[in-house]
C-alpha cells in the first residue's frame, strides 16, 4: 500500500509541476515534416529524418513524444557547454542557464539567443501548456513554464533526446549572442 501511495504522490507532483510525459499537438506531429502553417529554414523529408535520427530522437523531435522523467542523459548534467538541437545542430541553450528544477528533464531559464525557439500553445490532454519548437527545423523540444528562477521566471523543460551537449571550446567560450 505504501508503494501505491508513493506512486500516486509522484504522479500528482509531476502533474502539478507541468512536466508530463504526454504527446503534444506539435507541428512536428501534425504533419509529415513540418506544420503546414509554419515554415522552417531547415527542411528534410521523413525518410531523411529517419536516417539521421535515432528511433528515440525521431519519436520526440518529429512525433512530439516525451521521454520518461529522470531517464534522459542530460537531466542532471553539469558540464559546461552549449546545447544544440539534435535534429539540425542549432544552438538553443547554454549550461550557464541550466538549473535543477526537480522535474526530471533538463531545465533552462533562458535561451542561448533570442529567436532560437518558436513557442506554440498546446492544449492537449486537458492541459494548457506552451510547447517549444526549434526555430530552425520545427522539431519538438519540450515545453516552457512560468515557474522558473529570476530574472526570467521561465523554465524551459526540454527532452534530453532533443538536444546534444557540445563541450567544444569554441562553443563554450563564445556561445550565440543574446
Backbone as CSV, one residue per row, in Angstrom:
resi,resn,N_x,N_y,N_z,CA_x,CA_y,CA_z,C_x,C_y,C_z
1,UNK,0.823,-1.189,0.000,0.000,0.000,0.000,0.870,1.257,0.000
2,UNK,2.013,1.206,0.719,2.908,2.361,0.758,3.458,2.676,-0.623
3,UNK,3.810,1.631,-1.382,4.354,1.842,-2.727,3.294,2.480,-3.617
4,UNK,2.051,1.988,-3.548,0.962,2.559,-4.330,0.780,4.041,-3.992
5,UNK,0.806,4.374,-2.723,0.670,5.759,-2.284,1.816,6.615,-2.833
6,UNK,3.035,6.088,-2.781,4.193,6.841,-3.282,4.093,7.075,-4.785
7,UNK,3.634,6.072,-5.511,3.480,6.223,-6.962,2.427,7.289,-7.265
8,UNK,1.306,7.250,-6.550,0.253,8.260,-6.743,0.763,9.657,-6.389
9,UNK,1.538,9.764,-5.339,2.096,11.046,-4.925,3.067,11.576,-5.978
10,UNK,3.929,10.716,-6.515,4.865,11.124,-7.562,4.104,11.595,-8.802
11,UNK,3.070,10.865,-9.204,2.279,11.266,-10.375,1.628,12.621,-10.151
12,UNK,1.105,12.846,-8.954,0.476,14.136,-8.651,1.493,15.265,-8.677
13,UNK,2.696,15.011,-8.166,3.752,16.035,-8.173,4.158,16.392,-9.595
14,UNK,4.325,15.399,-10.447,4.705,15.661,-11.836,3.618,16.448,-12.559
15,UNK,2.370,16.107,-12.313,1.274,16.844,-12.948,1.235,18.282,-12.451
16,UNK,1.514,18.481,-11.171,1.480,19.829,-10.598,2.606,20.692,-11.124
17,UNK,3.762,20.106,-11.429,4.890,20.899,-11.913,4.774,21.216,-13.392
18,UNK,3.880,20.543,-14.089,3.706,20.826,-15.509,4.570,19.967,-16.394
19,UNK,5.441,19.162,-15.845,6.251,18.248,-16.637,5.459,16.965,-16.792
20,UNK,5.054,16.668,-18.008,4.319,15.444,-18.222,4.952,14.663,-19.343
21,UNK,4.673,13.420,-19.396,5.235,12.555,-20.420,4.198,12.266,-21.500
22,UNK,3.390,13.232,-21.828,2.339,13.050,-22.810,2.728,13.635,-24.157
23,UNK,2.095,13.120,-25.195,2.282,13.635,-26.538,1.616,15.006,-26.648
24,UNK,2.072,15.820,-27.565,1.517,17.147,-27.752,0.955,17.300,-29.155
25,UNK,0.453,18.483,-29.438,-0.054,18.767,-30.783,1.008,19.508,-31.591
26,UNK,2.223,19.058,-31.504,3.363,19.688,-32.163,3.193,19.751,-33.672
27,UNK,3.718,20.821,-34.287,3.758,20.849,-35.742,4.486,19.629,-36.274
28,UNK,5.504,19.187,-35.559,6.239,18.007,-35.989,5.331,16.782,-35.994
29,UNK,4.338,16.748,-35.112,3.451,15.598,-35.019,2.231,15.721,-35.924
30,UNK,1.883,16.906,-36.349,0.655,17.092,-37.114,0.859,17.003,-38.611
31,UNK,2.087,16.937,-39.070,2.353,16.830,-40.493,3.607,15.990,-40.673
32,UNK,3.833,15.488,-41.856,4.959,14.591,-42.083,6.306,15.190,-41.749
33,UNK,6.564,16.418,-42.068,7.869,17.001,-41.819,7.771,18.258,-40.988
34,UNK,6.839,19.121,-41.348,6.607,20.340,-40.581,5.140,20.699,-40.675
35,UNK,4.718,21.597,-39.872,3.334,22.050,-39.881,3.072,22.829,-41.156
36,UNK,1.919,22.626,-41.730,1.614,23.304,-42.994,1.470,24.809,-42.828
37,UNK,1.226,25.284,-41.615,1.087,26.720,-41.418,2.397,27.368,-40.979
38,UNK,3.386,26.571,-40.633,4.670,27.109,-40.194,5.759,26.600,-41.133
39,UNK,6.623,27.497,-41.539,7.741,27.130,-42.408,9.037,27.357,-41.635
40,UNK,9.935,26.400,-41.748,11.215,26.477,-41.048,12.349,26.432,-42.070
41,UNK,13.461,27.135,-41.798,14.570,27.203,-42.755,15.189,25.844,-43.077
42,UNK,15.324,24.977,-42.094,15.970,23.674,-42.277,14.894,22.627,-42.528
43,UNK,14.897,22.045,-43.722,13.873,21.076,-44.122,14.516,19.741,-44.493
44,UNK,13.828,18.655,-44.158,14.212,17.309,-44.579,12.932,16.532,-44.852
45,UNK,13.053,15.498,-45.648,11.928,14.593,-45.854,11.848,13.644,-44.662
46,UNK,10.720,12.960,-44.534,10.591,11.989,-43.444,11.639,10.891,-43.569
47,UNK,11.936,10.466,-44.775,12.961,9.432,-44.983,14.324,9.926,-44.490
48,UNK,14.634,11.191,-44.768,15.913,11.761,-44.304,15.941,11.862,-42.780
49,UNK,14.812,12.278,-42.155,14.769,12.345,-40.688,14.992,10.959,-40.099
50,UNK,14.362,9.944,-40.676,14.524,8.574,-40.179,15.973,8.107,-40.276
51,UNK,16.677,8.524,-41.316,18.080,8.127,-41.496,19.012,8.821,-40.507
52,UNK,18.727,10.073,-40.170,19.670,10.856,-39.352,19.380,10.844,-37.862
53,UNK,18.176,10.470,-37.452,17.819,10.470,-36.034,17.688,9.046,-35.516
54,UNK,18.003,8.847,-34.235,17.749,7.555,-33.608,16.232,7.380,-33.489
55,UNK,15.756,6.169,-33.274,14.309,5.986,-33.093,13.748,6.836,-31.950
56,UNK,14.474,6.946,-30.834,14.002,7.772,-29.719,13.961,9.251,-30.111
57,UNK,15.005,9.734,-30.779,15.022,11.132,-31.216,13.887,11.402,-32.197
58,UNK,13.665,10.503,-33.128,12.591,10.696,-34.097,11.243,10.787,-33.388
59,UNK,11.019,9.896,-32.442,9.768,9.876,-31.685,9.524,11.204,-30.970
60,UNK,10.570,11.764,-30.400,10.439,13.011,-29.641,10.453,14.233,-30.553
61,UNK,11.469,14.337,-31.386,11.638,15.534,-32.218,10.586,15.662,-33.324
62,UNK,10.226,14.569,-33.957,9.337,14.641,-35.118,7.898,14.230,-34.820
63,UNK,7.693,13.414,-33.750,6.342,12.983,-33.409,5.857,13.586,-32.097
64,UNK,6.672,14.424,-31.490,6.329,15.181,-30.282,6.027,14.311,-29.066
65,UNK,6.691,13.181,-28.962,6.562,12.368,-27.759,7.532,12.891,-26.716
66,UNK,7.496,12.313,-25.521,8.321,12.794,-24.412,8.992,11.621,-23.732
67,UNK,10.267,11.803,-23.380,10.964,10.746,-22.640,10.485,10.709,-21.191
68,UNK,10.677,9.586,-20.542,10.292,9.458,-19.140,11.156,10.385,-18.288
69,UNK,10.596,10.930,-17.197,11.397,11.789,-16.316,12.556,11.012,-15.699
70,UNK,13.655,11.702,-15.470,14.868,11.162,-14.855,15.507,10.051,-15.685
71,UNK,15.183,9.965,-16.968,15.750,8.916,-17.812,16.697,9.457,-18.877
72,UNK,16.619,10.730,-19.185,17.440,11.311,-20.238,18.867,11.557,-19.791
73,UNK,19.773,11.625,-20.762,21.195,11.754,-20.429,21.592,13.116,-19.872
74,UNK,20.767,14.146,-20.015,21.176,15.489,-19.565,20.403,16.033,-18.367
75,UNK,19.482,15.288,-17.804,18.649,15.858,-16.741,19.469,16.330,-15.547
76,UNK,20.611,15.690,-15.272,21.426,16.131,-14.136,22.860,16.502,-14.527
77,UNK,23.098,16.705,-15.819,24.436,17.075,-16.297,24.796,18.493,-15.865
78,UNK,26.049,18.660,-15.449,26.515,19.979,-15.017,27.731,20.449,-15.823
79,UNK,28.071,19.741,-16.885,29.221,20.105,-17.721,28.981,21.431,-18.437
80,UNK,30.033,22.242,-18.560,29.885,23.497,-19.314,29.812,23.222,-20.819
81,UNK,29.053,24.039,-21.499,28.936,23.909,-22.941,27.652,24.526,-23.449
82,UNK,27.346,24.227,-24.689,26.099,24.693,-25.289,25.274,23.484,-25.708
83,UNK,23.969,23.649,-25.663,23.048,22.588,-26.054,22.482,22.925,-27.419
84,UNK,22.679,21.998,-28.359,22.244,22.177,-29.737,21.046,21.277,-30.035
85,UNK,20.239,21.677,-30.987,19.132,20.847,-31.446,19.712,19.551,-32.011
86,UNK,19.204,18.418,-31.571,19.703,17.124,-32.037,19.319,16.856,-33.491
87,UNK,18.340,17.578,-34.015,17.909,17.370,-35.395,18.716,18.196,-36.392
88,UNK,19.002,19.464,-36.056,19.645,20.346,-37.041,20.941,20.999,-36.562
89,UNK,21.259,20.904,-35.276,22.506,21.464,-34.757,22.438,22.913,-34.327
90,UNK,21.282,23.537,-34.386,21.171,24.945,-33.970,21.426,25.071,-32.466
91,UNK,22.173,26.113,-32.066,22.428,26.364,-30.651,21.143,26.877,-30.013
92,UNK,20.710,26.215,-28.924,19.450,26.556,-28.269,19.636,27.105,-26.861
93,UNK,20.490,26.450,-26.054,20.666,26.797,-24.651,22.133,26.710,-24.264
94,UNK,22.496,27.352,-23.142,23.860,27.233,-22.615,23.805,26.645,-21.211
95,UNK,24.900,26.040,-20.813,24.961,25.415,-19.488,24.832,26.446,-18.370
96,UNK,25.188,27.692,-18.630,25.089,28.710,-17.568,23.640,29.002,-17.191
97,UNK,22.698,28.657,-18.071,21.278,28.890,-17.802,20.551,27.603,-17.398
98,UNK,21.297,26.501,-17.241,20.698,25.232,-16.843,20.582,25.196,-15.318
99,UNK,19.471,24.666,-14.826,19.284,24.569,-13.380,18.498,23.306,-13.054
100,UNK,18.577,22.882,-11.807,17.868,21.689,-11.361,16.484,22.082,-10.879
101,UNK,15.473,21.784,-11.697,14.099,22.134,-11.338,13.426,21.010,-10.561
102,UNK,14.044,19.833,-10.551,13.471,18.700,-9.855,12.411,17.949,-10.647
103,UNK,12.183,18.335,-11.911,11.117,17.700,-12.692,11.587,16.463,-13.456
104,UNK,12.896,16.240,-13.540,13.400,15.053,-14.216,13.802,15.247,-15.661
105,UNK,13.686,16.460,-16.160,14.143,16.800,-17.507,15.118,17.967,-17.393
106,UNK,16.021,18.137,-18.361,16.896,19.306,-18.332,16.042,20.578,-18.340
107,UNK,16.389,21.515,-17.474,15.642,22.775,-17.382,16.581,23.947,-17.564
108,UNK,16.132,24.923,-18.325,16.920,26.121,-18.621,16.068,27.347,-18.323
109,UNK,16.704,28.403,-17.839,15.970,29.625,-17.504,15.964,30.631,-18.650
110,UNK,16.778,30.392,-19.656,16.893,31.358,-20.747,17.375,30.657,-22.011
111,UNK,17.115,31.262,-23.155,17.598,30.779,-24.445,19.019,31.255,-24.678
112,UNK,19.763,30.546,-25.514,21.112,30.978,-25.871,21.061,32.298,-26.638
113,UNK,20.030,32.479,-27.430,19.840,33.717,-28.196,18.362,33.877,-28.501
114,UNK,17.941,35.096,-28.608,16.545,35.390,-28.944,16.225,34.791,-30.317
115,UNK,15.048,34.208,-30.426,14.610,33.687,-31.716,15.065,32.272,-32.034
116,UNK,15.684,31.572,-31.085,16.144,30.212,-31.368,15.040,29.175,-31.241
117,UNK,13.939,29.546,-30.585,12.798,28.641,-30.488,11.528,29.365,-30.899
118,UNK,10.531,28.566,-31.248,9.185,29.059,-31.535,8.302,28.489,-30.438
119,UNK,7.450,29.327,-29.888,6.519,28.866,-28.859,5.130,28.743,-29.465
120,UNK,4.414,27.714,-29.011,3.090,27.449,-29.553,2.200,26.914,-28.440
121,UNK,0.964,27.401,-28.368,0.020,26.917,-27.358,-0.267,25.439,-27.583
122,UNK,-0.304,24.699,-26.505,-0.557,23.262,-26.543,-1.667,22.957,-25.540
123,UNK,-2.840,22.617,-26.036,-3.992,22.333,-25.178,-4.289,20.837,-25.098
124,UNK,-3.320,20.000,-25.428,-3.552,18.563,-25.419,-3.719,18.024,-24.004
125,UNK,-4.448,16.920,-23.909,-4.633,16.188,-22.656,-5.244,17.027,-21.546
126,UNK,-6.087,17.977,-21.920,-6.797,18.778,-20.931,-5.934,19.769,-20.169
127,UNK,-4.741,20.029,-20.672,-3.838,20.981,-20.016,-3.532,22.123,-20.968
128,UNK,-3.233,23.261,-20.423,-2.777,24.391,-21.228,-1.291,24.557,-20.955
129,UNK,-0.497,24.326,-22.000,0.955,24.463,-21.889,1.461,25.233,-23.099
130,UNK,2.730,25.612,-23.039,3.366,26.266,-24.177,4.473,25.352,-24.673
131,UNK,4.284,24.856,-25.874,5.249,23.956,-26.497,6.417,24.766,-27.051
132,UNK,7.601,24.174,-27.026,8.810,24.811,-27.552,9.302,23.993,-28.741
133,UNK,9.478,24.675,-29.884,9.971,24.065,-31.118,11.264,24.741,-31.534
134,UNK,12.155,24.002,-32.160,13.366,24.602,-32.722,12.939,25.538,-33.856
135,UNK,13.388,26.776,-33.817,13.019,27.754,-34.849,13.671,27.453,-36.190
136,UNK,14.713,26.641,-36.195,15.410,26.322,-37.432,14.759,25.159,-38.185
137,UNK,14.340,24.100,-37.451,13.807,22.920,-38.136,12.396,22.527,-37.715
138,UNK,11.838,23.185,-36.693,10.475,22.898,-36.266,10.324,21.680,-35.388
139,UNK,11.424,21.123,-34.921,11.352,19.925,-34.087,10.850,20.243,-32.685
140,UNK,10.085,19.300,-32.127,9.569,19.424,-30.762,10.727,19.247,-29.775
141,UNK,10.859,20.204,-28.842,11.922,20.149,-27.832,11.358,19.842,-26.445
142,UNK,10.234,20.437,-26.120,9.626,20.285,-24.794,8.598,21.381,-24.591
143,UNK,8.555,21.933,-23.363,7.603,22.985,-23.015,8.288,24.058,-22.173
144,UNK,7.699,25.237,-22.136,8.197,26.311,-21.275,7.090,26.682,-20.291
145,UNK,7.508,26.911,-19.039,6.578,27.252,-17.963,7.049,28.534,-17.287
146,UNK,6.152,29.192,-16.574,6.488,30.469,-15.928,6.813,30.301,-14.440
147,UNK,7.387,29.164,-14.083,7.735,28.917,-12.680,9.241,28.745,-12.475
148,UNK,10.035,29.375,-13.327,11.489,29.273,-13.242,12.098,30.336,-12.345
149,UNK,13.417,30.314,-12.227,14.113,31.263,-11.348,14.212,32.667,-11.954
150,UNK,14.512,33.629,-11.099,14.759,35.008,-11.543,16.050,35.004,-12.353
151,UNK,16.260,35.893,-13.237,15.430,37.062,-13.524,14.334,36.797,-14.547
152,UNK,14.380,35.669,-15.296,13.383,35.467,-16.356,12.079,34.885,-15.838
153,UNK,12.137,34.074,-14.785,10.952,33.399,-14.286,10.506,32.255,-15.180
154,UNK,11.339,31.885,-16.162,10.985,30.837,-17.114,11.687,29.526,-16.790
155,UNK,11.020,28.429,-17.147,11.611,27.089,-17.036,11.338,26.373,-18.352
156,UNK,12.381,26.288,-19.170,12.298,25.524,-20.401,12.567,24.071,-20.022
157,UNK,11.544,23.245,-20.062,11.602,21.831,-19.687,11.808,21.054,-20.989
158,UNK,13.034,20.554,-21.206,13.449,20.055,-22.514,13.803,18.567,-22.456
159,UNK,13.425,17.828,-23.467,13.786,16.417,-23.558,15.273,16.268,-23.861
160,UNK,15.966,15.402,-23.131,17.392,15.160,-23.392,17.628,14.672,-24.817
161,UNK,16.732,13.831,-25.320,16.901,13.280,-26.664,16.777,14.339,-27.758
162,UNK,16.254,15.511,-27.427,16.076,16.558,-28.437,17.266,17.504,-28.521
163,UNK,18.247,17.318,-27.645,19.416,18.209,-27.617,20.716,17.399,-27.540
164,UNK,21.799,18.028,-27.943,23.141,17.470,-27.809,24.014,18.512,-27.132
165,UNK,24.746,18.090,-26.106,25.667,18.984,-25.415,26.978,19.041,-26.174
166,UNK,27.410,20.249,-26.513,28.702,20.460,-27.151,29.629,21.113,-26.134
167,UNK,30.706,20.427,-25.821,31.692,20.974,-24.890,32.912,21.497,-25.640
168,UNK,32.765,21.645,-26.936,33.809,22.197,-27.793,34.209,23.567,-27.254
169,UNK,35.504,23.826,-27.133,35.994,25.100,-26.578,35.443,26.289,-27.360
170,UNK,35.322,26.192,-28.655,34.790,27.299,-29.462,33.349,27.595,-29.063
171,UNK,32.556,26.544,-28.847,31.163,26.736,-28.431,31.075,27.270,-27.021
172,UNK,31.871,26.691,-26.114,31.818,27.050,-24.700,32.265,28.485,-24.453
173,UNK,33.289,28.927,-25.177,33.825,30.268,-24.971,33.075,31.355,-25.706
174,UNK,32.360,31.015,-26.750,31.640,32.057,-27.486,30.284,31.544,-27.967
175,UNK,29.359,31.257,-27.014,28.020,30.831,-27.431,27.308,31.959,-28.160
176,UNK,26.203,31.612,-28.750,25.421,32.602,-29.518,25.145,33.827,-28.677
177,UNK,25.202,34.969,-29.302,24.959,36.254,-28.598,23.496,36.391,-28.248
178,UNK,23.231,36.953,-27.090,21.851,37.194,-26.659,21.356,38.501,-27.208
